[in-house]
Amino acid sequence: MKFFIDTANLAQIKEANDLGILDGVTTNPSLMAKEGIFSTEAVNSHYKAICELVNGDVSAEVISTDFEGMVAEGEKLASLHPNIVVKIPMIKEGVKAIKYFHSKGIRTNCTLIFSAGQAILAAKAGATYLSPFIGRIDDMNWDGVDLIGQIAEIYAIQGYETEILAASIRSPLHIVKCAEAGAHVVTCPLSAILGLLKHPLTDLGLAQFLADHAKGKA
Ligand code: E4P
C-alpha cells in the first residue's frame, strides 16, 4: 500500500518525506487556502515546489466545473511536472474530463467519492486514482472503511485498474483498516502517519533496555 500525505504544507511534506516512506502528496483547494495560497500563479508555483520536494505523484485539483475549463486547467497543471496527477471532482463534466485525459495519457485522481456507483463510473472513465472520503462518511454515521472494502471487491471482480486512494483519513486506525480493506493508497495527515509509530509497550521496553544497559556503566 502506498502512503501519500494530504497537505499543502511544505514543512509537513518534508517531515513525512524524510521518514523515507512517502510515495506522493494530495492537495485540494481548501488545503491550499489553509497555506494562504489562492492565485493561479501562486498555486502553480506551490505545486512545482512540492514536486521538487517529493519523488512521487502529486494530485493537483482543478477549480473549473465545466468540461472545457477542466481540460484547459488540467492540461496546464499536467504540464507543470511529470508527477502531477490532475484531480477532478465526481460530477458529470468531471467524468467526461477524466475520459478525455485518459485518452491523452494524462493521469487523474477522481475526488469526492462517497458511493460504489461513483467508483464504478470513475473506473469506467479511466481514472488513475479514486478518492473515497472515508472520514467524511464516518462523520455522517456510516462506515467509510466498509465503502473501501466494497469498492475493492468490485474492482477485483471487474478487473478495473483504477487504484483506490483512501482519503479523508483521520487516524492511524483508519490507515490500518484501509490496508485490511484493500486500499492501494492512503492519503493521510502527518499526525495519522506518525500515530502509527506509537505504542506504550515500545516506549516502556526501550526505557527498560536503556536502563539495563546503563547498569554496566554504574
Ligand atoms: C483528499 O484528496 C482530500 O484532500 C482529503 O483527504 C479530504 O480530507 P478531509 O475530509 O479531512 O478534508
Residues whose N, C-alpha, C, O or C-beta is under 5 A from the ligand:
A	BS01	E4P	D6 T26 T27 N28 S131 G135 R136 A167 S168 I169 T187
